[in-house]
Amino acid sequence: MQDSYQVQSVARASVDDRAAFITRTYQHLFGAILVFIGLEVALFKTGVAYQITDLLLASRFGWLAALGGFMIVGTLGSSMARKAGSVGKQYTGLGIYIVGEAIIMAPLLVMAHLYSGADIIGNAALVTAIGFSGLTAIAITSRRDLSGMGPYLKWGSFCAIGLIVASIFLGFNLGIIFSGAMIVLAGGYILYQTSNIMRHYPTTHHVSAALELFASVALMFWYVLQLLMSLNRD
């Protein structure tokens, strides 16, 4: 199984196959972002986004439930796409993740729109796009294999989740520094995943590769938006 994975990996593929894989991956990433935007527009137009927000704000544990649900959906979608033997199952995993992300992201977008104005959402999207483009360029042009970052990023994620849970139970605000640290963590994931995709992914897994990148882009956007909202309030 391992030998088959290595034979099909991007690093061992021909130049044409490697270029085709990269093109398909980023086409699917762009498509996932468009679908996500479309879902958010639909949630706002139908009023469902406001209903989700009211539901979460009704309890101090609403955000904890949302975090738990997001982790479950994210893990399920990512695992399904990564381990899928067919492109169809990869699409299923990607679809689950996009829908789950749209639902979880909706309350933050509602609060940003109501209390900070619509422009702040566009500014967060622009900052995220610039950051993602720059980090992608670094990962692609670098000759170093950055897959060794994985364990450190996982530990960082566990620590972040612990702080989020503690803040909900103990009632303290994580603040601007935490948002900045999470942006750095998301940037680390973009570097790690881009390097991993370019070197170790099978050329048939462009959909799951797009999912991994989409997850990091969404994480960065979430905390860039939170940071801008905090700065706007100050």
C-alpha positions as CSV (number, residue, x, y, z in Angstrom):
1,M,0.0,0.0,0.0
2,Q,2.8,2.4,0.9
3,D,4.7,1.6,-2.3
4,S,1.5,2.3,-4.4
5,Y,1.1,5.6,-2.6
6,Q,4.7,6.6,-3.4
7,V,4.5,5.5,-7.1
8,Q,1.4,7.7,-7.5
9,S,2.8,10.7,-5.5
10,V,3.2,14.1,-7.1
11,A,6.9,14.1,-6.5
12,R,7.3,11.0,-8.7
13,A,4.9,12.0,-11.4
14,S,5.8,13.3,-14.8
15,V,6.0,17.1,-15.3
16,D,2.7,17.1,-17.2
17,D,0.9,14.9,-14.6
18,R,2.3,17.2,-11.8
19,A,1.1,20.3,-13.6
20,A,-2.3,18.8,-14.2
21,F,-2.6,17.8,-10.5
22,I,-1.7,21.3,-9.3
23,T,-4.1,22.9,-11.7
24,R,-7.0,20.6,-10.7
25,T,-6.3,21.1,-7.0
26,Y,-6.4,24.9,-7.2
27,Q,-9.4,24.9,-9.5
28,H,-11.3,22.8,-6.9
29,L,-10.1,25.1,-4.1
30,F,-11.5,28.1,-6.0
31,G,-14.7,26.2,-6.7
32,A,-15.0,25.3,-3.0
33,I,-14.7,28.9,-2.0
34,L,-17.4,29.9,-4.6
35,V,-19.7,27.2,-3.3
36,F,-19.1,28.4,0.3
37,I,-19.9,32.0,-0.6
38,G,-23.0,30.9,-2.4
39,L,-24.2,29.0,0.7
40,E,-23.5,32.0,3.0
41,V,-25.5,34.2,0.7
42,A,-28.4,31.7,0.7
43,L,-28.2,31.5,4.6
44,F,-28.4,35.3,4.8
45,K,-31.1,35.6,2.2
46,T,-33.4,33.0,3.9
47,G,-32.7,34.4,7.4
48,V,-31.3,31.0,8.5
49,A,-27.9,32.7,9.4
50,Y,-29.7,34.9,11.9
51,Q,-31.6,32.0,13.4
52,I,-28.3,30.1,13.9
53,T,-26.8,33.1,15.5
54,D,-29.7,33.5,17.9
55,L,-29.5,29.8,18.8
56,L,-25.8,30.0,19.6
57,L,-26.1,33.2,21.6
58,A,-29.0,31.9,23.7
59,S,-26.5,29.9,25.8
60,R,-23.0,30.5,27.0
61,F,-22.2,27.0,25.8
62,G,-23.6,27.7,22.3
63,W,-20.1,28.4,20.9
64,L,-18.7,25.3,22.6
65,A,-21.4,23.2,20.9
66,A,-20.6,24.9,17.6
67,L,-16.9,24.1,18.1
68,G,-17.6,20.5,18.8
69,G,-19.9,20.2,15.8
70,F,-17.4,21.8,13.6
71,M,-14.6,19.5,14.8
72,I,-16.8,16.4,14.1
73,V,-17.9,17.6,10.7
74,G,-14.4,18.7,9.8
75,T,-12.8,15.5,10.9
76,L,-15.4,13.4,9.1
77,G,-15.2,15.3,5.8
78,S,-11.4,15.5,5.8
79,S,-10.9,11.8,6.7
80,M,-13.4,10.7,4.1
81,A,-11.8,12.7,1.4
82,R,-8.2,11.7,2.3
83,K,-8.9,8.0,2.6
84,A,-11.3,7.8,-0.3
85,G,-10.5,5.4,-3.1
86,S,-12.7,7.1,-5.6
87,V,-13.1,10.7,-6.7
88,G,-16.8,10.5,-5.9
89,K,-16.1,9.9,-2.2
90,Q,-13.6,12.7,-2.1
91,Y,-16.3,15.0,-3.4
92,T,-18.6,13.8,-0.7
93,G,-16.0,14.6,2.0
94,L,-15.4,18.1,0.4
95,G,-19.2,18.7,0.3
96,I,-19.7,17.8,3.9
97,Y,-16.9,20.1,5.0
98,I,-18.1,23.1,2.9
99,V,-21.6,22.8,4.3
100,G,-20.4,22.4,7.9
101,E,-18.0,25.3,7.5
102,A,-20.8,27.6,6.0
103,I,-23.1,26.8,9.0
104,I,-20.4,27.4,11.6
105,M,-19.1,30.6,9.9
106,A,-22.6,32.2,9.5
107,P,-22.9,33.6,13.1
108,L,-19.5,35.3,12.9
109,L,-20.4,36.8,9.6
110,V,-23.7,38.0,11.0
111,M,-22.0,39.7,14.0
112,A,-19.4,41.2,11.7
113,H,-22.1,42.6,9.4
114,L,-24.3,44.0,12.2
115,Y,-21.7,45.5,14.5
116,S,-18.7,46.3,12.2
117,G,-20.3,46.8,8.7
118,A,-20.1,44.8,5.5
119,D,-16.8,46.3,4.5
120,I,-14.9,44.4,7.2
121,I,-15.9,41.1,5.7
122,G,-14.4,42.1,2.4
123,N,-11.3,43.4,4.0
124,A,-10.8,40.1,5.9
125,A,-11.3,38.2,2.6
126,L,-8.6,40.4,1.0
127,V,-6.1,40.0,3.8
128,T,-6.7,36.2,3.7
129,A,-6.2,36.0,0.0
130,I,-3.0,38.0,0.1
131,G,-1.7,35.9,3.0
132,F,-2.6,32.6,1.3
133,S,-1.0,33.7,-2.0
134,G,2.2,34.7,-0.3
135,L,2.5,31.6,1.8
136,T,1.7,29.4,-1.2
137,A,4.4,31.0,-3.2
138,I,6.9,30.4,-0.4
139,A,5.9,26.7,-0.1
140,I,6.1,26.1,-3.8
141,T,9.4,27.9,-4.5
142,S,11.1,26.5,-1.4
143,R,13.1,23.3,-1.9
144,R,12.5,22.2,1.7
145,D,10.1,19.5,2.6
146,L,7.9,21.1,5.3
147,S,5.9,18.0,6.2
148,G,7.9,17.9,9.5
149,M,5.8,20.8,10.7
150,G,2.8,18.5,11.2
151,P,3.3,17.4,14.8
152,Y,4.0,21.0,16.0
153,L,0.9,22.2,14.2
154,K,-1.2,19.5,15.8
155,W,0.1,20.4,19.3
156,G,-0.7,24.1,18.5
157,S,-4.2,23.1,17.5
158,F,-4.8,21.1,20.7
159,C,-3.5,24.0,22.8
160,A,-5.8,26.4,21.0
161,I,-8.9,24.2,21.5
162,G,-8.0,23.9,25.2
163,L,-7.9,27.7,25.5
164,I,-11.2,28.1,23.7
165,V,-12.9,25.6,25.9
166,A,-11.4,27.2,29.0
167,S,-12.5,30.7,27.9
168,I,-16.1,29.5,27.6
169,F,-16.2,27.8,31.0
170,L,-14.2,30.4,32.9
171,G,-15.7,33.4,31.0
172,F,-12.5,35.2,30.0
173,N,-11.8,36.9,26.6
174,L,-9.1,35.4,24.5
175,G,-8.4,38.8,22.9
176,I,-6.3,40.1,20.0
177,I,-3.2,38.2,20.8
178,F,-5.0,34.8,20.5
179,S,-6.5,35.8,17.1
180,G,-3.0,36.8,15.9
181,A,-1.5,33.5,17.1
182,M,-4.3,31.6,15.3
183,I,-3.6,33.5,12.1
184,V,0.1,32.4,12.4
185,L,-1.1,28.8,13.1
186,A,-3.3,28.9,10.0
187,G,-0.3,30.2,8.0
188,G,1.7,27.3,9.3
189,Y,-0.9,24.9,8.1
190,I,-0.9,26.5,4.6
191,L,2.8,26.1,4.3
192,Y,2.7,22.5,5.7
193,Q,-0.2,21.4,3.5
194,T,1.0,23.0,0.3
195,S,4.4,21.3,0.8
196,N,2.8,18.0,1.6
197,I,0.5,18.2,-1.4
198,M,3.3,19.0,-3.8
199,R,5.5,16.2,-2.6
200,H,3.5,13.3,-1.1
201,Y,-0.1,13.3,-2.4
202,P,-1.3,10.8,-5.0
203,T,-2.1,12.6,-8.3
204,T,-5.6,11.2,-8.1
205,H,-6.4,13.0,-4.8
206,H,-6.7,16.6,-6.1
207,V,-10.2,16.9,-4.4
208,S,-8.9,15.9,-1.0
209,A,-5.9,18.2,-1.5
210,A,-8.3,21.1,-2.2
211,L,-10.2,20.3,1.0
212,E,-7.1,20.5,3.1
213,L,-6.2,23.9,1.6
214,F,-9.8,25.1,2.0
215,A,-9.8,24.2,5.6
216,S,-6.7,26.3,6.2
217,V,-8.0,29.2,4.2
218,A,-11.2,29.1,6.2
219,L,-9.3,29.0,9.5
220,M,-7.2,32.0,8.5
221,F,-10.3,34.0,7.3
222,W,-12.1,33.2,10.6
223,Y,-9.4,34.7,12.8
224,V,-8.4,37.6,10.4
225,L,-12.1,38.6,10.6
226,Q,-12.1,38.3,14.4
227,L,-8.9,40.3,14.6
228,L,-10.3,43.1,12.4
229,M,-13.5,43.1,14.4
230,S,-11.6,43.5,17.7
231,L,-9.4,46.3,16.2
232,N,-12.6,48.0,14.9
233,R,-14.2,48.0,18.4
234,D,-11.1,49.4,20.0
